[in-house]
Amino acid sequence: MNAFNITDEQVATFHEDGFLVVPGLLSDEETNLLYRIGRADREIQNIKGGRLDANGGISRLLVHNALHDDMYSAIVRSERIVNTMEKLLDDEVYHFHHKMMVKDPRIGGAWEWHQDYGYWYRNNHCLWPDLASCMIALDRATKENGCLQVIRGSNKCGRLEHGQIADQTGADLKRVEALLERLELVYPELDPGDALFFHCNTLHRSDQNRSDKPRWALICCYNTKHNDPYIYKETSHPPYSHLEKWPDDRVLEVGRQQWQQIQAAGTSS
């Protein structure tokens, strides 16, 4: 288990830059378990289709709006992440959703420039941009295999207009280009187990994966209690409910149990 307690300096960096990299948020054992469980997950293996990018590539993802008794949900509930989110967003947070992003070798599609709040304002009826995500790398994420790109400080520019780009919701490219002339483009390369916390107004995208190496990541998304969506109909992500925090050591406990169950099921089949 890796303990992490965010510092005031790191909170200030997050608000200034719109993102924060935390090396080794998961331990080696936790990361290896998450990797094996993800690769063995039949629900992920059976994903059909995905989100088309502007050039016809397909980005695959599996979204969960509910928490279960599995390692993904134990990570979502873990104190090291939830406590960090509450300090970054200055409020009680709850589980908005979590997703496994699957960028396969040579065929993994791109994600167009967007702010997550572009989706969550338009589709999920959140009044304020008081949400954030924690992306945890399962594989090494590099420029070569399409790691995330972020525009440093773009969280301060407010919500850009978003529209349909292929199967995705993309930001106004003229404004994105203007911001790129003024702000720094950053490629946060991550090792397995590293985490990237980023604000919902931080502009980000990723290239297609044309390498021979996969890039999988677990993304845990949180909303603040005061930002409960004002309309619940026609929205996929859930309204506020209290999130029970789990001690960090539950991640390994649940992960080991889940892996044993996977192995037992494989032996009996």
N, C-alpha and C positions, 0 to 999 in steps of 0.2 A: 504494500500500500504506500502511495506517495501522498504525504500531507502537503497541502497548499493553503496558505493564508495570504490573500492579496494585501499589498501595502498601499498606503496613501499615494505614493509616487506612481504605482502602477495604475491606480484609479485615475489619476490625473493624465497619464499617458493615454489611457483608453478614451477619455473625453476629448483630448487634444487631437489624437490621430484617428479615432473612430475604430480602432482595433488594438488588440494586445495579444502577443504570442507568449504562451507559457510552455516552456520545454518540459517534457517528461511529466505531464499532468497525470497520466496513467503509468504505473510501474511496468517493467518488462513483462512480468507474469500476467498482469491484467491485459496488456496490449496483445500478447500472444493468445490468450484465451479469447479475447474479442475477435481477433483475426480468424481463429479456427472456427468459432461459433458462426461468424458471418459467412465464411466460405461454405460451411455445411448447412446453412439455413435454406431449406427447400423453398420457402416463400420468396427469398431473394433469387434463387436459381430459376424460379418460374415466372419472374417478371416478364411480361409480354409488352413489347413496345417501349415507349418512353416519350420524352419531350424532344421534338425536332428543333434543331438550331437553324439559323438563317442559311446555312450551307448544306442542310440535309443530314447532318450528323444526329445521332440519337443519344441523349443522356438518360440513363436509367436511374430510377430512384424508387425506394419503398418507404412510404410515409405511414406512420402510426400516430393516431390522435388519442389513443388510450394507452395507459401504462399496464404492464403485465408483470408476471413473476419471472422475469428473464434478465439477462445481464444488461441489455440495452436500457431497460427501465431502472435497474439499480444504478447505472451511471447517471441517468437523468435525475434521480433522487439524491445522489451523493452530496454530502455536505460541502465537499471541496468545490463543486460547481454551483450549487444553489446559493450558498453563502456568498460566493464571488459575484453571482448575478445580482443578488440583493444589494450588495455594496455598489456595484456599477450602476444600477438603475434606481437606487435609493428608495426601494419599496419592497414589500413582499412580492415574490414572483410565483407564478404557477406554470405548469407544463402546458405549452401551446401545442406542440407536437414534436416528434423526433423522426429522423429519416436516415436511411442508409443511402449514400450517394455512391453509385457504381460507375466508375469510368474505366471501361475495359481496354486492354491493349489494342492499339491500332484502330479501334472503332468507336471509342468513347466520344460522345458529342461534346460540343461547347455549351457554355451558358452565356447568354448575351448580357451586356451591361445592364444592371438593374440595382435597385435598392429593395431589400426585403419588404420595406414598408410600402413600396409600390404595389406589391401583392396584397399585403395585409390591410392597407387602407382601402384598396379598390374592391377586394374580394371578401374580406373578413371583418370590415366595419369597425376597425380600431380607430378611435378618435385622435390618439396621440402617438408619436413615434417613440414610445417607451417600451420597446422590445429589444431583445438581443439574442444572439446565437453563440453556441460553443461548438466548434468543429474539431473533432479529434481524428487524427490521421491513423489509418490502419496500415497503409503502405507509405513509403517515403514519397512525399509530394514535392515535385520539382517542376521547373519550367518545361522540361522535356515531356513529362506525362500530364501536363495540363493543370498545374497547381492553381489555386485561387490567385487572382490579381485584385488588389484593392487600391483605391485612390485615397492617399493619406489626407485626412482633414475634410473629406467630402461629407461626413456626417453633419457638418455645420451648415451646409448649403440649403437645407430644407428638402422637402419632398419634391422630386422632379416629376413631370408628367410621364406616364407610362402608357404604352400601347402594345398591341399584339405584334410579335415578331415570330413567325412560324408558330410553334406550339407554346411559345414562352411569352412572358410579359417583360418588355424591355423598356429602358429609360430613353428619353428624348436624346438622340445621338448628337444633335447640335450643341446641347448644353454639356453633354459628356465631353465632347471634343474641346469645348471652351475651358472646362475644368481641368482637363489634361494639360492644357497650355499653362495653367497656373499652379497646379498641385502635382505632387510626386506620385508616380505610379510605382507600386511596391509589389514584389512577388514573394510572399511569405512562404519560403520552402520549409517543410516540416518533416521531422523524423517520426516514425511510428510512435504513438503515445503522446506526441506534442499536441497542444491545443491552440486554436485561434479563436479568441472571443471577439465578436464584432457587432457593432451597433446596427440597428435596422435601417438607418439612413446612409450607411457607408456603401458607396458604389463599389460593386465587385463584379467580376466575370471570370471565366476560365476558357482556355483554348481546348480544342479537340485533342484527344490523346493519340498521337501518331507514333508513340514509342512502343516498345515491346514489354513495358512494365505497367501493371495495373495501378490505379489510384482510387482506393476506396476510403470513405470517411463516414463517420457517424456524426450527425449534426443534431444537437439538442437545442430546441427553441423555446424561449420563455417570454411570457407577457407579464406585465405588472397588474397587481390586484385592481388598481384604480382605472386601468385601461380596458376593463371588461367590455367586449364588443357590444355596441348599442342595439344591434340586430343579430339575432341568432339564426334566423331562417336563411337558407341558401348560403350557409357558410360551413366549411368542412371542419375547421379547427374549433376546439371546445371553448365554452365560456369559463369564467373563473370557478375553480374549486380548490380548496386548500391542498397544498402539496406537502405530503409527509416527507420530511428529510430523513435520509438513512445515514448511519455512520459509514464512513468511507470503507471500512473493512467488509461491509456487506457486498461490495462489488466483487471481491474475490470469492467470497462464500457462495454467492448466487451463480457466478460464472463457473466455478468448479462443479457445482451441482448440475448446471445445465449441460456442461460438456460431458459429464458422466452419463446423463440421460441420452445424449446424442450418440455416444459410443455404444451404450446398451441397446438402443434401438437399431443401430447399424449391425450389431452382432446377431440380433434376433431375426433380422429380415432376410 
